[in-house]
Amino acid sequence: MTTWPAPTAHAPVSATVELPGSKSLTNRALVLAALADGPSVIDGALRSRDTDLMAGGLGAMGAGIVADPEDPARLAIVPAPLHGGAVDCGLAGTVMRFLPPVAALASGVVSFDGDEQARTRPLHTILDALRDLGADVTGSSLPFTVAGSGSLRGGEVVIDASASSQFVSGLLLSATRFDEGVRVVHRGAPMPSLPHVEMTVAMLREHGVDVEAGEDEWRVTPGPIAPHDWVIEPDLSNAAAFLAAAAAIGGSVSVPRWPGRTTQAGAQIVDILAAFGASATRGPDGLLTVTGPEALRGIDVDLRAVGELTPTVAALCALADGESRLRGIGHLRGHETDRLAALAIEINRLGGDVVETDDGLVIRPRPLHGGVWDSYADHRMATAGALIGLRVPGVEVVDIGTTAKTLPDFPRMWLDMLDTSASTETGAE
């Protein structure tokens, strides 16, 4: 496996970074548009491996999805009767959890498979729920099949979504097309990433779907999905690593078009960076600027709602001057990799002091040194290694190309942010 020499900064950063569209918004918009009663257009869609896999999966079941030749981020979606096919999930949690309910509405057998690492990801919750709602499902993890009959009874289902909020979102996105709609009740440990379910509910309502949301309970009534044209916001979770660069090395990083109001959980990175000592300002034109502190403080933070930010936050904690505690993230053991174990192993490999707890990490300051940083085929692990490399010479990130999952051009964007000709050198020795 090839390694990428993470560039080390030797001066404070000063950059404006244009981020492509949100993966979470794009993939939800694709599903809703494919099930709508007429054509829709998505502007500013993220074009990455995860979103292309979502479009490919919907296309395999009959949906018409066409990119504008002059603007690949502009997608025209024309719904069509759904049929059997083969869905490649890759390593995309949204694909493997959002599309099985869609497949239950198809006329024919839909087979699902993905990357080798994806075969260990928890899926029985969504697949068992579909069985309870009347679907014909064979298997409880990848690979599996859904034999659709063109409709699904629906009704009430009780699930434990403590491993992933995507189980709830996956059911809600298709539920209005079920004969009886759906009532989803979550029973179990507190559900992580609740803002992502709130995003799903808000987007359903934009399509005219009747949704009631209570505490650990959601109800969708049967009915049509109205066509809706979307303009996708920048991906705020992808922005986190770039904004964190300012916190790590000083200076400032700006991101244009930062929304004043958003359902994206990634927006919370601003408050988290403030806890480290950074400051942020937002101009009237939506330009968000984060300015780094003289030194990073240790933090104590519950990341249950924003687990996807954990690798970025943990990387900053490894560079901070004081002890940090990250809590509420035990569910990350079931993500692309066991992110808690991976972060502990890789930071400790560089000389750090990280200990796993039942629901998080304790990270104590230690002098770090260069070395190989394994990405575990996990895009956010890869960007965390790049972030540490800004301060630690000699960090070599394995498989930086895995960032294409959500940010296809990450290596170039990272180098452009740093202006390598003036202020950086590669970490290779």
C-alpha angles and dihedrals in degrees: 000000000000122000130216119219103232110225117244118217122226098181136037113279124248113181148132113220123199109210124202122233128301116274092209093052094042096052094046091047090051093053094046093046091050091054096042126111094245145009122306135187126218115201121194093017116172111249105205138123093274095049094042088052090052092050090045092051093050090046090052087059093050108271115139111231118171128176120217106252090222095043115028090187090065110083128186114205122197114184119224136174108292121239140174122291146130122284121202107206096183103188094315113131092195092056095048092046104034100044104052091072088049089050090054087064093052125097102239143022118311117196122204129201137145147167119335091252090054092063090075096051116110112258105145091096095063094037094049089047090054090050089053089051092053105270125141104233127169116199136016101233137021122335099045139138135225116203103206123201098192094265142042129215097221121180130138125347132176116209140170104234095172090116096054139355087216089083089065095042091048092057095042096051094063099026100100088063091057114101092243098023112228144276110202119194121188116210120175140053116347110294116246126226095023091167088069091060089048087053090052092050092048092050092048090054090051086059091052096256118150108235130171117196123194135159105307090339134093131181127195119187120216116260145102128313108228119220113257133183115223134203105199120221121228113276104262094190089056088047090059096079092050094047089046088057089069090052091049101048106015129245122081141290123197129200118197124221095025103172120242090215124021144158091219112116090208090077087079090074087086093063092042092053089049088057088057089054101264123130131219136201130186121206125214089256092059096259107150116200125190118195120197126235127239088252135006116248121215114252140206110209141158108227098179092119095044105035093150089069093058099096091050092046093045091052090055090047089056088057096044127106096233141043118282133200122201113194141182096037106107088120089069088080086080099049127100084308133350090286095190094054092041094052092047093049096046098043091046090049087061092051100273130137112233126157125187120229128190092272107016150339139298111209120190124190117260132157107267129213136194125276145120116315113200115215096197088216085291116132095208092050088054094052090046089057090050090052094053089047090064089072102024118062118221102032111150114195116209115226101356085177089078086080086078085082089084107353113037097185100043099129093053093043090051093051092044090052090056097043091225095202091066111025114017145056128194116264094235116114 
